[in-house]
Amino acid sequence: MAEKVYAGKAVSVTDDGYLTDPNQWTKEIAIEIAKEEGIELTDKHFAVIEFIREKTLKGEVLTIRTIGKSGMVDTKGFYELFPGAPLKKASRIAGIAKPSSCV
Amino acid sequence: MKKIVILGAGTGGTIMANELRKVLERDEWSITVVDKDPNHYYQPGFLFIPFGIYTKHDVVKPKASFIPAGVKFIINGIDRVEPDKNTVYLTNGQILEYDFLIVATGTHINPAETPGLLGREWRKSIFDFYTHEGAVALQNFLKTWEGGDMVINIAELPFKCPVAPLEFAFLADEFFVKKGIRDKVNIYYATPLSGAFTKPKSSKMLGELLQGKNIHIIPDFYLERVDDENKKIISYDGREVKFDLLTIIPVNMGADWVARSGMGDDMNYIATDKYTLRSEKWENVFVLGDASNIPTSKAGSVVHFASDVLFENLMAAIEGRPLIAKFDGHSNCYIETGFGKGSLIDFNYETEPLPGTYPLPGIGPFGLLKNTRINHYGKVMFRWIYWHLLLKGKELPLESQMTMAGKEL
């Protein structure tokens, strides 16, 4: 675990760079983390991030497929927004824990 | 007369029928089990069929032989459940009412979820080994295959028995070596995970084993579709992998009746309290094993350990006591690694697979996250234990709660 400063605010992050406390998250922090991932956030990005935050904080476990079926964004679109590893990148930008398969 | 209905007569439903019939008075409680398939499959055995190690007789027996006397066994499809009315509707029009319902209808492959998978190459050069038919078709294919690119792909998470595709890769390597054509076969392992397995220590150990056998991992590969004309699998981020032989673990989903009943999530898994194993929505519905959404492996060992907890909590609910038994997510998997050796992992919700010894600390005989001959024999012996002891609810010398004793941090 380490401290990191995003948008002038010190937050604690895991070794992989995920926020340890989702309540420390702000939109400004999201913009800076996204930059590290090489992503310029748009309204569409934010809509998806807010959706992921809301569901995850309610205790739901999301997968790329469930997000693709949610009507929020289709899977292809999700990959276009967060290229390569959409759920990992989106989770990191959303300030929630790294998605882990439970097997 | 009060009624318990058990949906599904696989590992979980069969164990529960046996356990409950032993303790519930026959003149007070009726127990009914429903399953659409008259055959009980020893699913861990499917893995060995493609390589000609097991035959049909090793893995298939009539379900009725494992259902105890005094339990009504109905072989029929389930149309739907109306949990607010405590009623099950079967596809033949029969109606079953219940005081308590146990759902144990598992998870199944759904190849139709992936475009192109059920096209012209299905069971010609594309196979699954999660069904008896798929495993046998693959066995026939392998008898005459002369080599090329073999791709093993996992289409979606979660899937049943998360170590099975790894074991398949290891056994395939051995099979081709013994056949003298290993130099003509390239083996690729395309997975949506970032490595061989999920958690760091086991992923490293298993990843090194793959590497040592010259099996190439293609990580973070999330399957979009199969191009059956050009024999390629294509990921959402546009990567393409060519195959001559594709062994796929198709998208896994819970039973269709769950969707028709509106009781599940997008993948037809039922929201279940991960400690009590009771449905989060209905107080008289319990969910055992793969049919639930609890965050642990979909595997027979989990079902077996969870059945102890479910039994305790169902008895508590029947007697109006609080549900105090807590499931810890315990899972225990033998992993065949080829050439007569095997590995073993033991873990739960909180603890990742760690090295050590099992079940006796410091003694074993089995080695956790080690590659040994005795582990392989553990797997071989387990089939006998499954058919003769486990399904009938007999005591095994294993604790259902995971223990840290014998594990190295």
Interface residues (C-beta under 8 A of the other chain):
Chain A: V61 T63 I64 R65 T66 K69 T75 K76 F78 Y79 P83 G84 A85 S100 S101 C102 V103
Chain B: E156 L157 P158 P162 P192 L193 S194 F197 T198 D220 Y222 E224 Y236 D237 V251 D265 D266 M267 N293 P295 T296 S297 K298
